[in-house]
Amino acid sequence: MQRIKFSQSTATDPFYRELRERAYALLPHVGTDIYFWSKALFFFVVCWGTYTLILAGFVKGWLACLGAIVVGLSGLLVGFSVGHDASHRVISSHNSVNKILHFVSFLTVGVDPILWGLRHIRSHHLYPNVHGSDIDIDKNPLLRLSPDHPWRPIHRYQHLYAPFAYCLALIHSVCWGDWVYLISKEYRWMRDGVSPIGLWCSFLIFKALHVGLMVVLPILVLDYSPASIIATYCISGFFVSMIFIVMLVGTHFFDEAAFPAPTPDARLPDSWVHHNLSTSCDWNPSSPFARFISGGANCHAAHHLFPNICHSHYGKLIPIITQETSRFSLPYHSMGITAMVKSHFRLLKRLGRP
């Protein structure tokens, strides 16, 4: 990863100073609350309750397939609502509690929680939308997500085939992407300071538990062929991938997003706070339901500006961010989820041109 600096200091930024003063005056307690735990319990019960009903044989036939999709989607919402906050260590002052919740929250999804947390904290949150520094916009052979990525003729049609590629996002991460982040020398910087033995042990235990719970145990317990269970696992993965993409891909990859390029001396033009505002997009941020299902991912500006605050407080932060960005004439991107998805595909179409 390219190590870069911001040209302007966040510490002396008057906007960020005012924003923080208002936010922490309103939220002296930034940890979890009853709303957070009630929602976490609800999603856990839906996820593992449905899983138990399927294994016990109470749900059969096509309803079992539908139940598997419910397990996958509710497991994804557990990851959004619990795993994400745990990765930022905002759930508990005891880091062991955060680690356990982080590990358990990703079990049904199958993406390694430690590797995901490392790239999320050490890369994406520092330099969103910066080519060579934000892992989330790593170039890939199918999609051109940044103007700094090389153009290929196939990209002319990426706005047409992107939905099919997005359906495979979860399976790709579980079966291939995690292994690349674990063993590739290109990402050695991301793993710095983490015990290789501990990382490998955690990785293998996690993958074994995921495959054992989601594939092997159903094959052993249920009266279905292994092929049908594997097919159901893949179908659930397709649905989980699409919901994940719909809720998240447009929060940084939208038509008005900035993709700042570092200068030759490895500096970005703005401060860290201005950079995050110009590269983030909220969708339906004032909607309690949107915040409920997305774990605050719909309030992306709030999350990037206050990653140490639990997402259950974002509803109180949104009016402050809206008022302060307007007062200081700074960009604040906010739209409905449908408009955000459309904006994402406009970006794909624009970046598909040579």
N, C-alpha and C positions, 0 to 999 in steps of 0.2 A: 504494500500500500504506500502511496506517495504521502509523505508527511508534509502537511501544509499548515500555514498560519493565516489568521484573519487580519486584514489591514487595519481594522478599527477595533478598539477595545470594547468588550461588552460591559466591563466593570464601570466604565465612565459613560455608558450610553444612557441619556436621560429618559428615553422611552422605557428601557428595561428596568431602570431604577423605580420609576413611577409604577410600572406594572407589578413589580415584585412587592412594593410597599402596599399597594391596594390588595393584592392577592393574599398576602400573609396576614394582613389586618383582618380580612374576611375569614381566613382559614387558619386560625392559630394551631389547630390540630389537623395535620395533613395525612394522617394514617387512615386505616380502614374504619368503616362504620357499620351499623346494622344493615344498611342497604347492601353494602358489598357482600357481607357474609350470607345474607338471605338469598341474594342472587347466585352466589357461588354454590350454596347448598342446593338450590333449585336445579341448576344445570348439572351438578354432580348426580343428583337423584334421577333426573331424566335420563342421563347417559348410562349410568351403571344399573339403574333399575330396568331400563329397556334391555340392556345386555343380559341381565339375569333372567328376565322373562323369556328371552329367546333360548338361552341355554337350558332352561327348565322345561322347555317344550310347550309353554303356554301360547307361544306365537309361532304359527307354522305357515308353510307355503309362501305365497307372495307377500303375506303380512310380515314374515320373517325377513324378507329382503327389504321391505319398507322399514322394519325395525332396525336393520343394520344401517340404513341411511340416517335414521334418527340418532343412533349411537354416534355415527361419524360427525353429524352436524352439531349435536349437543356437545360432543367432545371438543369440537372446534371452538364453540362458544365458551367452554371451560378454559381453553387455552387463551382466548381473547380476554376473558374477565379475570382469570386467576393467574395463569402462567405468565402472561405479559407483565403484570404488576410484580409478580414474584421475581422475574428476571431483573427488574429495577430495584429490588430489595425494599419495596415500600409497604409490604404486607405486615412484616414483623421486624422488630428491632433485633431479633435473634436470627442471624443469617441461616442457621441450620433449618429453621422453619421455612424460610423463603426457598431454600434449595429443595426441600422435600416437596413442597407444593408445586414448584417449578417442574420437578421430575414427574410427579403424578399427573399433572395437568396435561402433559403432552403424550401420555401413554396411548390413547386411542388414535391420535393423529399420526404418531410414528416418527415425527421429525425430532432428531436428537436435541434435547433442551439446552444442553451445555454449549454445543456448537452454535445453535441458533442464537443463544444469549450473547456469546462472544462476538459474533459478527454484527448483531443488532446494536450492542452497546459500544463496541470498539471501532465500528466503521460507520454504520448508517446514522447513528445519532450525532456523530461528530461532523460528518461531511455529506449530508443528503444531496443527491443528484450531482455529485462531483465525480467525474470519470476518473478511474484509477484510485479512488479513495473510498467510494461507497460501494460495498459489495453488491447491494441490491440492484445496481445497474450494470453489473458485469455483462460484458458482451457475450452473446450466445449466437449460434449459427442461424436461428430462426427469426429472432426479433431484434430490431434496432430500436432501443429505448432511450438513446441519447444522441444528440447531434455530433458528439465526439466519437461515436462508434463508426467503424468503416461500413460503407454502403455496399450492398450486394444486390444483384438484379431481383432476387426472390423477395426482397423487402418491398417491392412495388405492391405486393399483394398481402402484406402482413396484416392489414386491417381486416382482411377477409378470412385468413386462416388462423388468426390469433385465438378466437374462441376455442378452436379444436386443440391448439397447443396448451391453452390454459387448463383444459380438462385434465391434462396429464401432469399438472404442476406438483400435486402432492405425491403421486407415485414416483415421479422423477426425483423429488427431494429425498424420499424415504429410501429408494433403492440405489440412487446414484449420487445425488448432490451431497448428502452427508458424508459419504466416503471420500469425496474430493476434498471437502473442508477438513477432514480428519488427517489425510495422508499427503496432500499436495504440498510441495515445498513453496509454491506460490503464496500459500496462506499461513506460512510458518509464523509470520508476525502476529497473526490473530491468536495463535495458541501460546504466545510468549507468556511465561510466568505460570502456566498451568502444567501440572505434572503429566508427562506423556503416559505414564503407566495408569494414573488415575483416570485420564481422559479415555484411554482405550478400554479400561475396565467398565467405566460408566457407559460408554458407547455400546459395548457388547451386551452388557446386562440389559440396557434399555431396549435394544433391538430384539433381543431374545424374548423379553417380556411382551413387547408389542406384537411380534409375530405369533408368540405362544397364545396370547389372549385373543387376538383377532382372527387367527387362521387355524393354528394347530388344535387348540382346545375345542372349537366348534366342529372340526373334522372328527375328533375323537368322541364327542358327546352327541352330536346331532346325526339324524338319519338322512344325511344328504351326501352326495358324492363330493369328493375333494374339489373337483372341477367347478361344481356349482357354488361352493363356498368361496373359492378363490375368485370366481367371477363376481359374486356378491361383494366381496371385499373391494374389487376394482371399481364396481359401479358406485359404491359408497364413496370411494376416493374421488371419482369424477364429480359427484355432487359437492363434496367438501371443497374440492379445488375451485369450482365455479363460484361458490359463495365466498370463499376467501378472496378470490380475485375481484369479484364485484365490490366487496366492502373495502378493499385495500389498494388495488392497483392504481386507482385514480387519485389517491391521496398525495402522490408525488408525480405520477406520470399523467398530467393533464395538459391541455393545450396552452394554457397561460403560464405553465411552470417555468422557472428559471433553471438553467443548467450552467452555473458559473464555471468558468475555466480558470485555473490558477495561472498567475503570471510566471515568467521564466524563473523568478526567485522564489517560487512556491508560495504565493500569497493569493488569497481570495479578496475581492474588492470591498466587501462589506464586513460588518461585525457578525459574530455567530448568530445573534438574535435576528438581525435583518435577513441573513441568509436563510434561516429556517422559515421565516414568514414568506419569503419569495418562492420557496420550494415546496410548501405544504398547502393542502386543500382540505377544508372541512366539508362534510356533507350532512345536511340536516342537523347541525350542531345543537339547535334548540329543542330537538325532539327527544323526550325522555325514552321513548321506545327505541329510537336509533341508538342512544347511548346504552340502553339495556342489552340489546342483542350484540352490539359491537365491542363492548368492554371499553368504550371511550375512544375506539379507533376512528370514529366519525369526527371527533374533536382533535384533529391531528396537530393543529397549531398549538393547542393547549398542552398536548402531550410532549411535543418537542421543546416547548419553552419551559415546561415544568415537569420533567421526567421523574422527579422525586415526589410527586403528589399523586395519590391514589385516584384512579379514573372516576371513582364515585363522586368526586368533587368537581368534575369538569363543568357540570351544568352551572355552577356558580362562577366559574372562571370565564366562560364565553362572553357574558355581557361586558366584563372588564376588558377583555382583549379587543372586542369590537369597538368599545368607546376609545380606548387608548390608541389603537392603530388609526382610527379616524382623526383623533386629535393631533397626532404626529404625522398625518398624511403618509402612512406606511401601508403596504399592501396586505390585505387580509382576504384570502380566497375562500369563498363559501358558496355552496350551491346545493341543490337537491341531488340525491343519489343518481337519479336517471340522467340529469344534466352532467354529472361528473363522469359517468360511464361514456356518454356521448363525447364529452371533451377528451377522454382518453383515446377513443378511436379516431378522433380528428388528429390527435397527436401522432398516432401510429401511421395514419395516412400521410401526414406531412413529412414525417421522418422516413417514410417509404420512398420519397422522391429522391433522385440522385442529387 
